[in-house]
């Protein structure tokens, strides 16, 4: 899980980097950046989740990401097709949140293991 979370942290940092020309890029930089921090913590400092405060903060982050997933879920038909998401910002945003949630779930596995070991 360490390697996976490390790769996901780098992946989310790349998401941060490509937001520079987006009109609401700062918001998305923060969203993806927070996910990158949690994945990096799961990869390099998994014991941080043993703390009740860190575990609660991670849980709040995951709940917020799930709310974002509901809020940003693409309503465009065939949003997963390249022709659609290449042209439609809302489809890209929705897919980005889907990826973020999957990354946080990978970090969540480490968080739960750390809590059980505490």
Secondary structure, DSSP 8 states (H G I E B T S, - for coil): -HHHHHHHHHHHHHHHHTTTTSTTHHHHHHHHHHHHHHHHHHHH-GGGGGSHHHHHHHHHHHHHHHHHHHHH---STTTTSHHHHHH-HHHHHHHHHHHHHHHHHHHHHHHHHHHHH-
